[in-house]
Amino acid sequence: MCDTSLATEKFTKTQKRIFAKNSDREPNEAQSILHIPRLEYEKGTQLRTTYIEIPQTSVTYEVFLSKPFHMWGAEMGVNEFGLCIGNEAVFTHLKKPKKNDGLTGMDLIRLALERCKSARDGLFLITELLETYGQDACGGYENKSFFYHNSFIIADRTEGYVLETADRYWVAKKIDSFYAISNGLTIGSDFEYSSPNLIDKLRKNTHREFSFKDHFSDQFYTYMSHCKDRRKLHEVTAEDFEKENSSYTTKLAMETLKTHSIEIDEFEPSSSSMKSLCLHATGPTTPNQTNGSLIVEWDTSETNQDPLRVFYTGTSTPCLSLFKPFFFGTKNFVGSSSLLSNKTYSETLWWLHESIARKSNFDYQAVRSILVPALIGLQESVFNLTKESLPSQKKEEIQWRFLKDHVNILKKIDGELIQSKIGKSRWQNPLFQIYWSGQNRNLGIPFR
């Protein structure tokens, strides 16, 4: 489950447009951050995606990705040209063969980012690949029966599109102001682009207006995902922030992604639900948690020579995390132990944070009262230092500084929580305790 939005200049009331996404996955499915440089390939090279091989292109562009650690594709990402894409699982009534002989929605994201320069090109490459290979591909980690179709927000500095699919059928339209997607189809008859002869192939009653979402939606799974509740919360929260501040900023977009369905001062993970944007897993009714978050900001003013800003968490639970900056053209840090998600817990950003997040499951307010104040000043520094155009050397310095500072804070706070025994002894719902004890046992990571 996920939530994605694009706010154009018409909504932000500034010369900025903002993409935002929370990636919601299984609790033990660590999310990796990858920065891959531009690469060239010999003619005839084959590319292994998550499940299938397809022909490789001659050149792949520099990309920044946030991805499930075990998959080839990405939940969200941006490339050197400022093309940004995020996807959602959507549920349709079409039968799925479950042969894993297609592309995942995450594969489609990464392929478009590696091969396209604009949102429009990304839209039509994804639909071409969809029509060629289909999307019969498991999107789960431990859940090997989790097959779904996909929707996307595809954006760049000048345009944005929402693309929704059902097997190899698809529709798309431009985003005018603010658009949020969750885990359900949203496009009815108001699409601007579609798969060839879509209506002629599908419409049974020619006298009734065709609606993509009404024709394809699986009502049960769409309802159980609470996508309408989360999409509404996303829209209302962003609109309220915009009205209160007379504009919508990157900082407010971050706050939007941190939103729960109840007030933060009253929140406890054990009572969390699928109605929140910042998800905390509780068991069968809320099987996912937010495992990574991404914000992309474009400055669309004609005079700006440094228009792209990227901010990522690289961790779960954005309500307890730090959005750090990334800049293209900096050194490739794909080999950094603090960013890989298959290293030991003590060396890894994602698992370092997870040690604290899992303590917060049992005493959220106490953990929050210690961790968040330690991050506030750092987050403000991120905003202040990334406002202006920066030389390459400064970008390199800033990028590493905030990553290292975040890791050091997590180590310090985790030690304080262990010493004070916070997050260990407080009573919670027994079913919740059993669920998280099982998740930790399955990991085999000796959290302190």
TORKOL-4160 file (C-alpha; in steps of 0.2 Angstrom, whole numbers, padded with zeros to 4 digits, m for minus):
448
<pt num="1" X="0000" Y="0000" Z="0000"/>
<pt num="2" X="0006" Y="0017" Z="m0004"/>
<pt num="3" X="0002" Y="0036" Z="m0006"/>
<pt num="4" X="0008" Y="0047" Z="m0020"/>
<pt num="5" X="0004" Y="0065" Z="m0025"/>
<pt num="6" X="0010" Y="0079" Z="m0036"/>
<pt num="7" X="0006" Y="0098" Z="m0032"/>
<pt num="8" X="0009" Y="0109" Z="m0047"/>
<pt num="9" X="0012" Y="0128" Z="m0046"/>
<pt num="10" X="m0006" Y="0131" Z="m0047"/>
<pt num="11" X="m0008" Y="0122" Z="m0030"/>
<pt num="12" X="0008" Y="0128" Z="m0022"/>
<pt num="13" X="0005" Y="0146" Z="m0026"/>
<pt num="14" X="0024" Y="0147" Z="m0029"/>
<pt num="15" X="0036" Y="0143" Z="m0043"/>
<pt num="16" X="0038" Y="0126" Z="m0036"/>
<pt num="17" X="0030" Y="0109" Z="m0040"/>
<pt num="18" X="0032" Y="0095" Z="m0028"/>
<pt num="19" X="0031" Y="0076" Z="m0029"/>
<pt num="20" X="0028" Y="0066" Z="m0013"/>
<pt num="21" X="0027" Y="0048" Z="m0009"/>
<pt num="22" X="0026" Y="0036" Z="0005"/>
<pt num="23" X="0031" Y="0018" Z="0001"/>
<pt num="24" X="0021" Y="0005" Z="0011"/>
<pt num="25" X="0028" Y="m0012" Z="0012"/>
<pt num="26" X="0029" Y="m0028" Z="0023"/>
<pt num="27" X="0038" Y="m0023" Z="0040"/>
<pt num="28" X="0053" Y="m0034" Z="0037"/>
<pt num="29" X="0055" Y="m0028" Z="0019"/>
<pt num="30" X="0070" Y="m0016" Z="0020"/>
<pt num="31" X="0071" Y="m0002" Z="0008"/>
<pt num="32" X="0087" Y="0001" Z="m0001"/>
<pt num="33" X="0093" Y="0018" Z="m0008"/>
<pt num="34" X="0103" Y="0017" Z="m0024"/>
<pt num="35" X="0112" Y="0030" Z="m0034"/>
<pt num="36" X="0117" Y="0023" Z="m0051"/>
<pt num="37" X="0128" Y="0033" Z="m0063"/>
<pt num="38" X="0124" Y="0034" Z="m0082"/>
<pt num="39" X="0130" Y="0018" Z="m0090"/>
<pt num="40" X="0133" Y="0012" Z="m0108"/>
<pt num="41" X="0129" Y="m0006" Z="m0115"/>
<pt num="42" X="0134" Y="m0016" Z="m0130"/>
<pt num="43" X="0121" Y="m0020" Z="m0143"/>
<pt num="44" X="0112" Y="m0036" Z="m0139"/>
<pt num="45" X="0114" Y="m0035" Z="m0121"/>
<pt num="46" X="0100" Y="m0042" Z="m0111"/>
<pt num="47" X="0093" Y="m0035" Z="m0094"/>
<pt num="48" X="0087" Y="m0046" Z="m0080"/>
<pt num="49" X="0072" Y="m0037" Z="m0071"/>
<pt num="50" X="0064" Y="m0044" Z="m0056"/>
<pt num="51" X="0057" Y="m0059" Z="m0065"/>
<pt num="52" X="0060" Y="m0058" Z="m0084"/>
<pt num="53" X="0074" Y="m0053" Z="m0096"/>
<pt num="54" X="0071" Y="m0040" Z="m0109"/>
<pt num="55" X="0083" Y="m0031" Z="m0121"/>
<pt num="56" X="0094" Y="m0018" Z="m0113"/>
<pt num="57" X="0095" Y="0000" Z="m0120"/>
<pt num="58" X="0111" Y="0007" Z="m0126"/>
<pt num="59" X="0112" Y="0020" Z="m0112"/>
<pt num="60" X="0104" Y="0021" Z="m0095"/>
<pt num="61" X="0103" Y="0038" Z="m0087"/>
<pt num="62" X="0109" Y="0042" Z="m0069"/>
<pt num="63" X="0096" Y="0038" Z="m0057"/>
<pt num="64" X="0092" Y="0039" Z="m0038"/>
<pt num="65" X="0080" Y="0025" Z="m0032"/>
<pt num="66" X="0071" Y="0020" Z="m0016"/>
<pt num="67" X="0068" Y="0001" Z="m0019"/>
<pt num="68" X="0063" Y="m0015" Z="m0010"/>
<pt num="69" X="0080" Y="m0023" Z="m0006"/>
<pt num="70" X="0077" Y="m0039" Z="m0015"/>
<pt num="71" X="0069" Y="m0032" Z="m0031"/>
<pt num="72" X="0077" Y="m0025" Z="m0047"/>
<pt num="73" X="0063" Y="m0012" Z="m0048"/>
<pt num="74" X="0060" Y="0003" Z="m0037"/>
<pt num="75" X="0045" Y="0010" Z="m0028"/>
<pt num="76" X="0050" Y="0028" Z="m0032"/>
<pt num="77" X="0064" Y="0038" Z="m0040"/>
<pt num="78" X="0071" Y="0052" Z="m0050"/>
<pt num="79" X="0084" Y="0054" Z="m0064"/>
<pt num="80" X="0097" Y="0066" Z="m0069"/>
<pt num="81" X="0084" Y="0075" Z="m0080"/>
<pt num="82" X="0072" Y="0078" Z="m0066"/>
<pt num="83" X="0060" Y="0064" Z="m0071"/>
<pt num="84" X="0051" Y="0057" Z="m0056"/>
<pt num="85" X="0039" Y="0042" Z="m0054"/>
<pt num="86" X="0030" Y="0033" Z="m0040"/>
<pt num="87" X="0018" Y="0019" Z="m0041"/>
<pt num="88" X="0003" Y="0012" Z="m0032"/>
<pt num="89" X="m0004" Y="m0006" Z="m0031"/>
<pt num="90" X="m0022" Y="m0006" Z="m0037"/>
<pt num="91" X="m0034" Y="m0020" Z="m0037"/>
<pt num="92" X="m0045" Y="m0025" Z="m0052"/>
<pt num="93" X="m0057" Y="m0040" Z="m0055"/>
<pt num="94" X="m0046" Y="m0046" Z="m0069"/>
<pt num="95" X="m0039" Y="m0064" Z="m0066"/>
<pt num="96" X="m0020" Y="m0065" Z="m0064"/>
<pt num="97" X="m0011" Y="m0080" Z="m0070"/>
<pt num="98" X="0002" Y="m0078" Z="m0057"/>
<pt num="99" X="0016" Y="m0085" Z="m0067"/>
<pt num="100" X="0028" Y="m0071" Z="m0064"/>
<pt num="101" X="0031" Y="m0069" Z="m0083"/>
<pt num="102" X="0029" Y="m0050" Z="m0083"/>
<pt num="103" X="0036" Y="m0034" Z="m0076"/>
<pt num="104" X="0032" Y="m0027" Z="m0059"/>
<pt num="105" X="0026" Y="m0009" Z="m0057"/>
<pt num="106" X="0043" Y="m0006" Z="m0049"/>
<pt num="107" X="0052" Y="m0013" Z="m0064"/>
<pt num="108" X="0042" Y="m0001" Z="m0075"/>
<pt num="109" X="0047" Y="0014" Z="m0064"/>
<pt num="110" X="0065" Y="0010" Z="m0065"/>
<pt num="111" X="0065" Y="0006" Z="m0084"/>
<pt num="112" X="0057" Y="0023" Z="m0087"/>
<pt num="113" X="0069" Y="0032" Z="m0076"/>
<pt num="114" X="0084" Y="0024" Z="m0084"/>
<pt num="115" X="0078" Y="0027" Z="m0102"/>
<pt num="116" X="0067" Y="0043" Z="m0103"/>
<pt num="117" X="0071" Y="0062" Z="m0101"/>
<pt num="118" X="0053" Y="0068" Z="m0099"/>
<pt num="119" X="0036" Y="0064" Z="m0091"/>
<pt num="120" X="0028" Y="0062" Z="m0107"/>
<pt num="121" X="0041" Y="0050" Z="m0113"/>
<pt num="122" X="0040" Y="0040" Z="m0097"/>
<pt num="123" X="0021" Y="0039" Z="m0099"/>
<pt num="124" X="0022" Y="0031" Z="m0116"/>
<pt num="125" X="0037" Y="0020" Z="m0112"/>
<pt num="126" X="0028" Y="0012" Z="m0097"/>
<pt num="127" X="0013" Y="0009" Z="m0108"/>
<pt num="128" X="0023" Y="0002" Z="m0122"/>
<pt num="129" X="0031" Y="m0010" Z="m0110"/>
<pt num="130" X="0015" Y="m0014" Z="m0102"/>
<pt num="131" X="0007" Y="m0019" Z="m0118"/>
<pt num="132" X="0022" Y="m0029" Z="m0123"/>
<pt num="133" X="0026" Y="m0039" Z="m0107"/>
<pt num="134" X="0011" Y="m0037" Z="m0096"/>
<pt num="135" X="0012" Y="m0035" Z="m0077"/>
<pt num="136" X="0010" Y="m0053" Z="m0071"/>
<pt num="137" X="0023" Y="m0052" Z="m0057"/>
<pt num="138" X="0022" Y="m0054" Z="m0038"/>
<pt num="139" X="0024" Y="m0038" Z="m0029"/>
<pt num="140" X="0026" Y="m0046" Z="m0012"/>
<pt num="141" X="0041" Y="m0051" Z="m0001"/>
<pt num="142" X="0036" Y="m0064" Z="0011"/>
<pt num="143" X="0018" Y="m0064" Z="0004"/>
<pt num="144" X="0021" Y="m0073" Z="m0013"/>
<pt num="145" X="0003" Y="m0073" Z="m0018"/>
<pt num="146" X="0002" Y="m0053" Z="m0018"/>
<pt num="147" X="m0001" Y="m0049" Z="m0036"/>
<pt num="148" X="m0009" Y="m0033" Z="m0042"/>
<pt num="149" X="m0010" Y="m0020" Z="m0056"/>
<pt num="150" X="m0002" Y="m0003" Z="m0054"/>
<pt num="151" X="m0006" Y="0016" Z="m0055"/>
<pt num="152" X="0008" Y="0029" Z="m0057"/>
<pt num="153" X="0011" Y="0048" Z="m0055"/>
<pt num="154" X="0024" Y="0053" Z="m0068"/>
<pt num="155" X="0031" Y="0070" Z="m0067"/>
<pt num="156" X="0045" Y="0082" Z="m0072"/>
<pt num="157" X="0048" Y="0101" Z="m0071"/>
<pt num="158" X="0035" Y="0105" Z="m0083"/>
<pt num="159" X="0022" Y="0091" Z="m0084"/>
<pt num="160" X="0013" Y="0078" Z="m0073"/>
<pt num="161" X="0002" Y="0063" Z="m0077"/>
<pt num="162" X="m0008" Y="0050" Z="m0068"/>
<pt num="163" X="m0007" Y="0033" Z="m0076"/>
<pt num="164" X="m0019" Y="0019" Z="m0071"/>
<pt num="165" X="m0019" Y="0001" Z="m0077"/>
<pt num="166" X="m0029" Y="m0015" Z="m0077"/>
<pt num="167" X="m0018" Y="m0029" Z="m0084"/>
<pt num="168" X="m0013" Y="m0022" Z="m0101"/>
<pt num="169" X="m0027" Y="m0009" Z="m0102"/>
<pt num="170" X="m0023" Y="0008" Z="m0097"/>
<pt num="171" X="m0029" Y="0027" Z="m0096"/>
<pt num="172" X="m0020" Y="0043" Z="m0092"/>
<pt num="173" X="m0022" Y="0061" Z="m0090"/>
<pt num="174" X="m0013" Y="0077" Z="m0086"/>
<pt num="175" X="m0012" Y="0084" Z="m0068"/>
<pt num="176" X="m0018" Y="0102" Z="m0067"/>
<pt num="177" X="m0017" Y="0107" Z="m0049"/>
<pt num="178" X="m0015" Y="0093" Z="m0035"/>
<pt num="179" X="m0018" Y="0075" Z="m0037"/>
<pt num="180" X="m0016" Y="0061" Z="m0025"/>
<pt num="181" X="m0017" Y="0042" Z="m0028"/>
<pt num="182" X="m0018" Y="0028" Z="m0016"/>
<pt num="183" X="m0023" Y="0009" Z="m0019"/>
<pt num="184" X="m0038" Y="0011" Z="m0030"/>
<pt num="185" X="m0042" Y="0017" Z="m0048"/>
<pt num="186" X="m0047" Y="0035" Z="m0049"/>
<pt num="187" X="m0050" Y="0039" Z="m0067"/>
<pt num="188" X="m0067" Y="0037" Z="m0074"/>
<pt num="189" X="m0072" Y="0044" Z="m0091"/>
<pt num="190" X="m0061" Y="0060" Z="m0090"/>
<pt num="191" X="m0045" Y="0052" Z="m0097"/>
<pt num="192" X="m0035" Y="0060" Z="m0111"/>
<pt num="193" X="m0025" Y="0045" Z="m0117"/>
<pt num="194" X="m0029" Y="0026" Z="m0117"/>
<pt num="195" X="m0023" Y="0009" Z="m0123"/>
<pt num="196" X="m0028" Y="0007" Z="m0142"/>
<pt num="197" X="m0047" Y="0005" Z="m0145"/>
<pt num="198" X="m0050" Y="0003" Z="m0126"/>
<pt num="199" X="m0069" Y="0008" Z="m0126"/>
<pt num="200" X="m0073" Y="m0002" Z="m0142"/>
<pt num="201" X="m0065" Y="m0018" Z="m0134"/>
<pt num="202" X="m0074" Y="m0016" Z="m0117"/>
<pt num="203" X="m0090" Y="m0007" Z="m0118"/>
<pt num="204" X="m0105" Y="m0018" Z="m0117"/>
<pt num="205" X="m0118" Y="m0004" Z="m0117"/>
<pt num="206" X="m0114" Y="0009" Z="m0130"/>
<pt num="207" X="m0127" Y="0021" Z="m0123"/>
<pt num="208" X="m0118" Y="0022" Z="m0106"/>
<pt num="209" X="m0103" Y="0033" Z="m0103"/>
<pt num="210" X="m0087" Y="0022" Z="m0100"/>
<pt num="211" X="m0078" Y="0023" Z="m0084"/>
<pt num="212" X="m0061" Y="0015" Z="m0082"/>
<pt num="213" X="m0062" Y="0014" Z="m0063"/>
<pt num="214" X="m0080" Y="0007" Z="m0062"/>
<pt num="215" X="m0077" Y="m0005" Z="m0076"/>
<pt num="216" X="m0061" Y="m0013" Z="m0068"/>
<pt num="217" X="m0061" Y="m0010" Z="m0049"/>
<pt num="218" X="m0061" Y="m0025" Z="m0037"/>
<pt num="219" X="m0073" Y="m0017" Z="m0024"/>
<pt num="220" X="m0068" Y="m0029" Z="m0010"/>
<pt num="221" X="m0049" Y="m0026" Z="m0010"/>
<pt num="222" X="m0051" Y="m0008" Z="m0015"/>
<pt num="223" X="m0062" Y="m0005" Z="0001"/>
<pt num="224" X="m0051" Y="m0016" Z="0012"/>
<pt num="225" X="m0036" Y="m0005" Z="0007"/>
<pt num="226" X="m0045" Y="0010" Z="0014"/>
<pt num="227" X="m0038" Y="0019" Z="m0002"/>
<pt num="228" X="m0052" Y="0032" Z="m0002"/>
<pt num="229" X="m0049" Y="0037" Z="0016"/>
<pt num="230" X="m0030" Y="0039" Z="0013"/>
<pt num="231" X="m0033" Y="0048" Z="m0003"/>
<pt num="232" X="m0045" Y="0060" Z="0006"/>
<pt num="233" X="m0033" Y="0062" Z="0020"/>
<pt num="234" X="m0019" Y="0067" Z="0008"/>
<pt num="235" X="m0030" Y="0079" Z="m0001"/>
<pt num="236" X="m0037" Y="0087" Z="0014"/>
<pt num="237" X="m0021" Y="0088" Z="0024"/>
<pt num="238" X="m0012" Y="0097" Z="0009"/>
<pt num="239" X="m0027" Y="0109" Z="0006"/>
<pt num="240" X="m0027" Y="0114" Z="0024"/>
<pt num="241" X="m0008" Y="0117" Z="0025"/>
<pt num="242" X="m0010" Y="0127" Z="0009"/>
<pt num="243" X="m0024" Y="0138" Z="0016"/>
<pt num="244" X="m0016" Y="0140" Z="0033"/>
<pt num="245" X="0001" Y="0146" Z="0025"/>
<pt num="246" X="m0005" Y="0154" Z="0009"/>
<pt num="247" X="0006" Y="0142" Z="m0001"/>
<pt num="248" X="0012" Y="0123" Z="m0001"/>
<pt num="249" X="0030" Y="0120" Z="0002"/>
<pt num="250" X="0042" Y="0105" Z="0003"/>
<pt num="251" X="0042" Y="0106" Z="0022"/>
<pt num="252" X="0023" Y="0105" Z="0022"/>
<pt num="253" X="0023" Y="0091" Z="0010"/>
<pt num="254" X="0035" Y="0081" Z="0022"/>
<pt num="255" X="0022" Y="0085" Z="0036"/>
<pt num="256" X="0008" Y="0078" Z="0025"/>
<pt num="257" X="0018" Y="0062" Z="0023"/>
<pt num="258" X="0019" Y="0061" Z="0042"/>
<pt num="259" X="0001" Y="0062" Z="0045"/>
<pt num="260" X="m0009" Y="0049" Z="0055"/>
<pt num="261" X="m0028" Y="0047" Z="0055"/>
<pt num="262" X="m0028" Y="0053" Z="0073"/>
<pt num="263" X="m0019" Y="0068" Z="0082"/>
<pt num="264" X="0000" Y="0064" Z="0084"/>
<pt num="265" X="0000" Y="0067" Z="0103"/>
<pt num="266" X="m0014" Y="0054" Z="0105"/>
<pt num="267" X="m0006" Y="0041" Z="0093"/>
<pt num="268" X="0000" Y="0024" Z="0097"/>
<pt num="269" X="0005" Y="0011" Z="0084"/>
<pt num="270" X="m0005" Y="m0003" Z="0092"/>
<pt num="271" X="m0021" Y="0007" Z="0087"/>
<pt num="272" X="m0015" Y="0012" Z="0070"/>
<pt num="273" X="m0025" Y="0008" Z="0054"/>
<pt num="274" X="m0024" Y="0008" Z="0035"/>
<pt num="275" X="m0032" Y="0025" Z="0036"/>
<pt num="276" X="m0016" Y="0034" Z="0039"/>
<pt num="277" X="m0003" Y="0041" Z="0027"/>
<pt num="278" X="0011" Y="0036" Z="0039"/>
<pt num="279" X="0007" Y="0018" Z="0041"/>
<pt num="280" X="0013" Y="0007" Z="0056"/>
<pt num="281" X="0009" Y="m0011" Z="0054"/>
<pt num="282" X="m0002" Y="m0020" Z="0067"/>
<pt num="283" X="m0005" Y="m0037" Z="0059"/>
<pt num="284" X="m0018" Y="m0044" Z="0047"/>
<pt num="285" X="m0029" Y="m0028" Z="0047"/>
<pt num="286" X="m0014" Y="m0017" Z="0044"/>
<pt num="287" X="m0001" Y="m0028" Z="0036"/>
<pt num="288" X="0010" Y="m0014" Z="0029"/>
<pt num="289" X="0021" Y="0000" Z="0036"/>
<pt num="290" X="0029" Y="0015" Z="0027"/>
<pt num="291" X="0046" Y="0009" Z="0023"/>
<pt num="292" X="0053" Y="0024" Z="0014"/>
<pt num="293" X="0048" Y="0042" Z="0009"/>
<pt num="294" X="0053" Y="0053" Z="m0006"/>
<pt num="295" X="0050" Y="0072" Z="m0009"/>
<pt num="296" X="0055" Y="0079" Z="m0026"/>
<pt num="297" X="0055" Y="0098" Z="m0028"/>
<pt num="298" X="0057" Y="0107" Z="m0045"/>
<pt num="299" X="0059" Y="0126" Z="m0046"/>
<pt num="300" X="0051" Y="0131" Z="m0062"/>
<pt num="301" X="0056" Y="0149" Z="m0063"/>
<pt num="302" X="0065" Y="0154" Z="m0079"/>
<pt num="303" X="0081" Y="0160" Z="m0071"/>
<pt num="304" X="0084" Y="0145" Z="m0059"/>
<pt num="305" X="0100" Y="0136" Z="m0065"/>
<pt num="306" X="0099" Y="0123" Z="m0051"/>
<pt num="307" X="0080" Y="0118" Z="m0051"/>
<pt num="308" X="0080" Y="0100" Z="m0044"/>
<pt num="309" X="0080" Y="0096" Z="m0025"/>
<pt num="310" X="0078" Y="0078" Z="m0019"/>
<pt num="311" X="0074" Y="0073" Z="m0001"/>
<pt num="312" X="0073" Y="0055" Z="0005"/>
<pt num="313" X="0071" Y="0046" Z="0022"/>
<pt num="314" X="0079" Y="0029" Z="0018"/>
<pt num="315" X="0070" Y="0023" Z="0033"/>
<pt num="316" X="0053" Y="0018" Z="0039"/>
<pt num="317" X="0040" Y="0028" Z="0048"/>
<pt num="318" X="0043" Y="0046" Z="0042"/>
<pt num="319" X="0035" Y="0053" Z="0058"/>
<pt num="320" X="0051" Y="0048" Z="0066"/>
<pt num="321" X="0063" Y="0051" Z="0052"/>
<pt num="322" X="0074" Y="0064" Z="0044"/>
<pt num="323" X="0072" Y="0069" Z="0025"/>
<pt num="324" X="0090" Y="0071" Z="0019"/>
<pt num="325" X="0096" Y="0079" Z="0003"/>
<pt num="326" X="0102" Y="0071" Z="m0012"/>
<pt num="327" X="0110" Y="0079" Z="m0027"/>
<pt num="328" X="0114" Y="0073" Z="m0045"/>
<pt num="329" X="0132" Y="0074" Z="m0051"/>
<pt num="330" X="0139" Y="0069" Z="m0034"/>
<pt num="331" X="0149" Y="0053" Z="m0031"/>
<pt num="332" X="0140" Y="0037" Z="m0032"/>
<pt num="333" X="0137" Y="0030" Z="m0015"/>
<pt num="334" X="0129" Y="0014" Z="m0020"/>
<pt num="335" X="0143" Y="0005" Z="m0009"/>
<pt num="336" X="0140" Y="0015" Z="0007"/>
<pt num="337" X="0137" Y="0003" Z="0021"/>
<pt num="338" X="0126" Y="0015" Z="0029"/>
<pt num="339" X="0114" Y="0015" Z="0015"/>
<pt num="340" X="0113" Y="m0004" Z="0010"/>
<pt num="341" X="0099" Y="m0014" Z="0018"/>
<pt num="342" X="0107" Y="m0031" Z="0018"/>
<pt num="343" X="0121" Y="m0027" Z="0030"/>
<pt num="344" X="0122" Y="m0029" Z="0049"/>
<pt num="345" X="0110" Y="m0019" Z="0059"/>
<pt num="346" X="0124" Y="m0008" Z="0067"/>
<pt num="347" X="0130" Y="m0002" Z="0050"/>
<pt num="348" X="0114" Y="0001" Z="0041"/>
<pt num="349" X="0104" Y="0017" Z="0041"/>
<pt num="350" X="0087" Y="0007" Z="0038"/>
<pt num="351" X="0090" Y="m0005" Z="0052"/>
<pt num="352" X="0097" Y="0007" Z="0064"/>
<pt num="353" X="0081" Y="0017" Z="0062"/>
<pt num="354" X="0071" Y="0001" Z="0063"/>
<pt num="355" X="0078" Y="m0003" Z="0080"/>
<pt num="356" X="0071" Y="0013" Z="0087"/>
<pt num="357" X="0055" Y="0012" Z="0077"/>
<pt num="358" X="0052" Y="m0005" Z="0084"/>
<pt num="359" X="0055" Y="0001" Z="0102"/>
<pt num="360" X="0042" Y="0015" Z="0098"/>
<pt num="361" X="0029" Y="0001" Z="0094"/>
<pt num="362" X="0028" Y="m0001" Z="0113"/>
<pt num="363" X="0030" Y="0017" Z="0119"/>
<pt num="364" X="0028" Y="0028" Z="0104"/>
<pt num="365" X="0026" Y="0045" Z="0114"/>
<pt num="366" X="0041" Y="0042" Z="0125"/>
<pt num="367" X="0052" Y="0037" Z="0110"/>
<pt num="368" X="0045" Y="0052" Z="0100"/>
<pt num="369" X="0049" Y="0064" Z="0114"/>
<pt num="370" X="0067" Y="0059" Z="0114"/>
<pt num="371" X="0070" Y="0057" Z="0095"/>
<pt num="372" X="0060" Y="0070" Z="0086"/>
<pt num="373" X="0069" Y="0085" Z="0096"/>
<pt num="374" X="0086" Y="0078" Z="0091"/>
<pt num="375" X="0080" Y="0079" Z="0073"/>
<pt num="376" X="0071" Y="0096" Z="0072"/>
<pt num="377" X="0087" Y="0106" Z="0071"/>
<pt num="378" X="0095" Y="0095" Z="0058"/>
<pt num="379" X="0079" Y="0096" Z="0047"/>
<pt num="380" X="0079" Y="0115" Z="0048"/>
<pt num="381" X="0097" Y="0115" Z="0043"/>
<pt num="382" X="0093" Y="0104" Z="0028"/>
<pt num="383" X="0080" Y="0117" Z="0022"/>
<pt num="384" X="0091" Y="0132" Z="0025"/>
<pt num="385" X="0106" Y="0124" Z="0016"/>
<pt num="386" X="0097" Y="0118" Z="0001"/>
<pt num="387" X="0087" Y="0134" Z="m0003"/>
<pt num="388" X="0100" Y="0142" Z="m0015"/>
<pt num="389" X="0110" Y="0136" Z="m0030"/>
<pt num="390" X="0125" Y="0126" Z="m0024"/>
<pt num="391" X="0142" Y="0122" Z="m0032"/>
<pt num="392" X="0146" Y="0103" Z="m0034"/>
<pt num="393" X="0158" Y="0102" Z="m0020"/>
<pt num="394" X="0146" Y="0110" Z="m0008"/>
<pt num="395" X="0132" Y="0097" Z="m0013"/>
<pt num="396" X="0144" Y="0083" Z="m0010"/>
<pt num="397" X="0148" Y="0090" Z="0007"/>
<pt num="398" X="0130" Y="0093" Z="0012"/>
<pt num="399" X="0124" Y="0076" Z="0006"/>
<pt num="400" X="0136" Y="0066" Z="0016"/>
<pt num="401" X="0135" Y="0078" Z="0031"/>
<pt num="402" X="0116" Y="0075" Z="0034"/>
<pt num="403" X="0118" Y="0056" Z="0030"/>
<pt num="404" X="0132" Y="0054" Z="0043"/>
<pt num="405" X="0123" Y="0066" Z="0056"/>
<pt num="406" X="0107" Y="0056" Z="0055"/>
<pt num="407" X="0116" Y="0039" Z="0057"/>
<pt num="408" X="0125" Y="0046" Z="0072"/>
<pt num="409" X="0109" Y="0053" Z="0080"/>
<pt num="410" X="0101" Y="0036" Z="0078"/>
<pt num="411" X="0116" Y="0027" Z="0087"/>
<pt num="412" X="0115" Y="0040" Z="0101"/>
<pt num="413" X="0096" Y="0039" Z="0103"/>
<pt num="414" X="0096" Y="0020" Z="0102"/>
<pt num="415" X="0109" Y="0019" Z="0116"/>
<pt num="416" X="0098" Y="0031" Z="0127"/>
<pt num="417" X="0082" Y="0021" Z="0124"/>
<pt num="418" X="0091" Y="0005" Z="0129"/>
<pt num="419" X="0099" Y="0013" Z="0145"/>
<pt num="420" X="0082" Y="0019" Z="0150"/>
<pt num="421" X="0073" Y="0003" Z="0145"/>
<pt num="422" X="0060" Y="0013" Z="0135"/>
<pt num="423" X="0051" Y="0003" Z="0122"/>
<pt num="424" X="0053" Y="m0013" Z="0131"/>
<pt num="425" X="0042" Y="m0015" Z="0146"/>
<pt num="426" X="0026" Y="m0005" Z="0142"/>
<pt num="427" X="0010" Y="m0016" Z="0140"/>
<pt num="428" X="0002" Y="m0016" Z="0123"/>
<pt num="429" X="m0012" Y="m0026" Z="0116"/>
<pt num="430" X="m0007" Y="m0045" Z="0117"/>
<pt num="431" X="m0011" Y="m0048" Z="0099"/>
<pt num="432" X="0000" Y="m0033" Z="0094"/>
<pt num="433" X="0014" Y="m0039" Z="0105"/>
<pt num="434" X="0013" Y="m0057" Z="0097"/>
<pt num="435" X="0013" Y="m0050" Z="0080"/>
<pt num="436" X="0029" Y="m0039" Z="0082"/>
<pt num="437" X="0038" Y="m0053" Z="0092"/>
<pt num="438" X="0035" Y="m0064" Z="0077"/>
<pt num="439" X="0041" Y="m0051" Z="0065"/>
<pt num="440" X="0057" Y="m0048" Z="0075"/>
<pt num="441" X="0060" Y="m0067" Z="0077"/>
<pt num="442" X="0058" Y="m0069" Z="0058"/>
<pt num="443" X="0072" Y="m0056" Z="0055"/>
<pt num="444" X="0085" Y="m0065" Z="0066"/>
<pt num="445" X="0092" Y="m0047" Z="0069"/>
<pt num="446" X="0098" Y="m0045" Z="0088"/>
<pt num="447" X="0090" Y="m0028" Z="0091"/>
<pt num="448" X="0097" Y="m0022" Z="0107"/>
